Amino acid sequence: MSMTAAALALLAGQSVLSLTVELPRTESRDVAYEELVAGQDQAALAKLLAAREQDRQDPAVLINLGAAYARLGRLAESRAAYDAAILSDQRYDLETGSGKWMDSRYIARAAKRGGMDAAATLAML
C-alpha cells in the first residue's frame, strides 16, 4: 500500500471532530479605545495609566497612552509613551481604529511622526 493510500485510510477512520483545527483566539482587552473615540481623553488617560500598572510593556496600552497624552497637549509624555511601545519587549499585530491589522512598532513609529490618521494610530484591542 502506498503512503498516500495509507494516509487516506487513516484519515477515513477519523471522526470529523478530530479533524477540526482550532484557530488562535485573539485576545481582547480594554485599552480605552471607546473613551478616545468619544473624546473623553481624561477618562482614557486614567484607564490607560491603570492598565499600564498591570503591564508596563503592553504596546496597545502604550500607543493609546501616547494618543491620550497628545490630545491633552502633553507632547513630551506622548513621545515617551510611543518610544516605550517601540522599545517594548512585546511586539504583535494590533487592530487599529481604521480596522487594519498592523505591527505595534510600526503604529508607534508612525504615530510619533504624525504620519497616520488618528483612527489608524489607535489600538482597538
SVG drawing of the C-alpha trace seen along z (x, -y; Angstrom):
<svg xmlns="http://www.w3.org/2000/svg" viewBox="-18 -71 32 73">
<polyline fill="none" stroke="black" stroke-width="0.4" points="0.0,0.0 1.4,-3.4 1.9,-6.1 -0.9,-8.2 -3.3,-5.3 -2.3,-4.6 -2.8,-8.2 -6.2,-8.3 -7.2,-5.1 -6.1,-6.5 -7.9,-9.8 -11.1,-8.0 -11.2,-6.3 -11.0,-9.6 -14.1,-11.4 -15.0,-14.8 -14.4,-16.4 -10.8,-15.1 -10.0,-16.9 -11.1,-20.2 -8.3,-22.8 -8.6,-25.2 -7.7,-28.7 -5.8,-31.0 -8.1,-33.3 -7.4,-37.0 -7.1,-38.4 -9.4,-41.3 -8.6,-43.8 -9.8,-47.3 -7.3,-49.9 -9.6,-52.9 -10.5,-52.9 -14.1,-53.8 -13.1,-56.7 -10.6,-58.0 -13.1,-57.8 -15.7,-59.7 -13.2,-62.4 -13.1,-61.5 -9.3,-62.0 -9.0,-62.4 -11.1,-59.2 -9.0,-57.4 -5.8,-58.6 -6.9,-57.3 -7.9,-53.9 -4.6,-53.6 -2.4,-54.6 -4.2,-51.9 -3.7,-49.4 0.0,-50.3 0.4,-49.4 -0.7,-45.9 1.7,-45.5 4.2,-48.3 5.3,-46.8 1.9,-46.4 2.2,-48.2 -1.6,-48.7 -1.7,-50.4 1.4,-52.5 0.2,-53.5 -3.2,-54.7 -1.5,-56.3 0.6,-58.3 -2.5,-59.3 -4.2,-60.4 -1.2,-62.5 -1.0,-64.1 -4.7,-65.1 -4.1,-66.7 -1.2,-68.7 1.3,-66.7 3.7,-66.1 6.8,-65.0 4.8,-62.3 3.2,-61.3 6.6,-60.8 7.8,-58.9 4.8,-56.5 5.4,-55.9 9.1,-55.3 8.2,-52.8 5.9,-51.0 8.7,-51.0 11.2,-49.6 8.8,-47.2 9.9,-43.5 6.3,-42.8 5.5,-43.1 2.4,-42.0 -0.1,-43.0 -2.9,-45.2 -6.2,-46.1 -6.4,-49.8 -9.4,-52.1 -9.4,-52.1 -9.9,-48.3 -6.4,-47.4 -4.1,-45.0 -0.6,-46.4 2.6,-45.8 2.7,-47.6 6.1,-49.1 5.1,-50.4 2.0,-52.1 4.0,-53.6 6.7,-55.0 4.1,-56.4 2.1,-57.9 5.2,-59.5 6.0,-61.0 2.4,-62.1 2.3,-60.1 -1.0,-58.4 -4.6,-59.5 -6.0,-59.5 -8.1,-56.3 -5.1,-54.3 -3.0,-55.2 -5.5,-53.9 -5.3,-50.3 -8.8,-48.7 -7.9,-45.6"/>
</svg>
